[in-house]
Amino acid sequence: MEFFIQSIDPDAWNPIVKGTCIPIKEVNGGFVPIEWDEMKDDDKRKVQDDQKAKNILTFDLSSD
């Protein structure tokens, strides 16, 4: 499966191995997800890679 996913997008394998990326910030002593327009470019790329991995696992591997 690793080779299949990396052949589609090499960066999509990272979230599968390391887990989902949810950028967070501290607000009033608690933690909340950062909104898309507040994210740094690196965080946006990680979230996009995570979504690509989910898409590959859901649709490409489930096709007949």
C-alpha positions in Angstrom: 0.0 0.0 0.0 2.9 2.4 0.8 4.2 2.2 -2.8 0.8 2.7 -4.3 0.1 5.8 -2.3 3.6 7.2 -2.8 3.2 6.7 -6.5 0.1 9.0 -6.5 1.6 11.6 -4.1 4.8 10.9 -2.0 3.7 13.5 0.6 0.4 11.7 1.2 2.1 8.8 3.0 3.3 11.0 5.9 -0.2 11.5 7.5 -0.9 7.8 7.3 2.3 7.0 9.2 2.3 10.0 11.6 -1.4 10.7 12.0 -3.8 13.5 11.1 -2.5 17.1 11.2 -4.8 19.5 13.0 -3.1 22.8 13.6 -4.2 24.2 17.0 -3.8 27.4 19.0 -4.3 28.2 22.6 -7.3 30.3 23.5 -8.3 31.1 27.1 -6.3 28.2 28.5 -7.8 25.7 26.0 -6.9 24.6 22.5 -8.9 25.1 19.4 -8.3 24.3 15.7 -6.8 27.1 13.7 -9.0 28.5 10.9 -7.8 28.0 7.3 -7.2 31.7 6.7 -5.0 31.9 9.9 -2.8 28.9 9.0 0.8 29.3 7.9 1.7 27.8 4.5 3.4 24.8 6.1 0.3 23.9 8.1 -1.9 24.3 5.1 0.3 21.9 3.1 0.1 19.3 6.0 -3.6 19.5 6.1 -3.8 19.2 2.3 -1.6 16.1 2.4 -3.8 14.6 5.1 -6.9 15.1 2.9 -5.1 13.6 -0.1 -4.3 10.5 2.0 -7.9 10.2 3.2 -9.1 10.6 -0.4 -6.7 7.9 -1.7 -7.6 5.5 1.0 -11.3 6.0 0.6 -11.7 6.1 -3.2 -8.7 4.6 -4.9 -8.4 1.5 -2.7 -12.1 0.9 -2.5 -12.7 0.8 -6.3 -13.5 -2.6 -7.9 
